[in-house]
Amino acid sequence: MPRHPTPSAASEPAIAARITAAMPILTPVHRRMGEFVLANQFRAATMRIDELATAVGASVATANRFSRALGFDGYPAFREALVRGFEATLAPVERLRSAQESQTNGDELFSASLEQAATNLGTTRNAIDSAAAEAAVEAIIGARRVFILGSGASAFLASLMEHNLLPYHDNVQSLALIGGPTHAARRLFNARSGDLVIAIAFPRYVDDTIELARRAAGLGADVLALTDGPASPLAALATRSLFIRAERRLAATSEATVLAVIEALCDAVAYRAKRSAQAAADMTAFVLPWLTETSAMQATTKTATRANARPTPRPTSNRAKKKQ
């Protein structure tokens, strides 16, 4: 189950110990503020001074005095101590806050976002060598069963990967979105050598994906990690990894590059898999009743049908036969 972000072991005791030690000598309003921070450390780390003051029914000046009572020069130093250990988790929040406080207009942010997506894609393309990509494709094609893991936004990526692989692999299952982590664990219970688990995780990593991939690896399954780099908790337990740059200006992860790599893998599998063209045709024919054709598509279909149709010879009458 996803757990709430926790700070590093070094930062948590420091700030908590300061507040706890100061509690007996704090004023009632400062004590109330301290209790709020202890109970909501992550939330407090995201708050401006006026937001914290409002949350406990105090003034901005009181919040500053509270910070000084704990031995800090003022609220900025106090908040810096709170943030310490949450840096990676809070980075998108801080970038969004900075963007809102700046004079940047929407057009500039829009263009910058697209440029960053293009940069991510270019960097990823250069970083993934052909041997690593080929090994990943071979692992998918050769696997007895393919399980795909993802949590949070990566759950949707896992489902899209399953959707794209279904025509070309007899047994591919996304374990995201349906039933939660315990359902995924039950499906992975009999994973063995010859099975492949594709695990998708990016900062901010969700524990469920890491733990399920670790357990599958312990059962002998191969693990293909789609993640951001060697420091990812997935990289250490994976059989093989594809590192994808997924930076985003105002959020934790850009799913665009990840999806592009997933589509590239699925296209390569489609190209290499036996009878893939026939499988794709069969799948299309099966779902055709649920597809809506535009008038242009219908015209194209009719044209193709007429072009491919063989003219039926007209029967010859007995009178014609006699003349011959």
Secondary structure, DSSP 8 states (H G I E B T S, - for coil): --------TTHHHHHHHHHHHHGGGS-HHHHHHHHHHHHTHHHHHT--HHHHHHHTT--HHHHHHHHHHTT-SSHHHHHHHHHTT-HHHHHHHHHHHHHHHS---HHHHHHHHHHHHHHHHHHHHHHS-HHHHHHHHHHHHH-SEEEEEE-THHHHHHHHHHHHHGGG-SSEEE-SSSSHHHHHHHHHTT--TTEEEEEE--SS--HHHHHHHHHHHHTT-EEEEEES-TTSTTTTT-SEEEE-----SSSS--HHHHHHHHHHHHHHHHHHSTTHHHHHHHHHHHHGGG----HHHHHHHHHHHHHH---------HHHHHH-
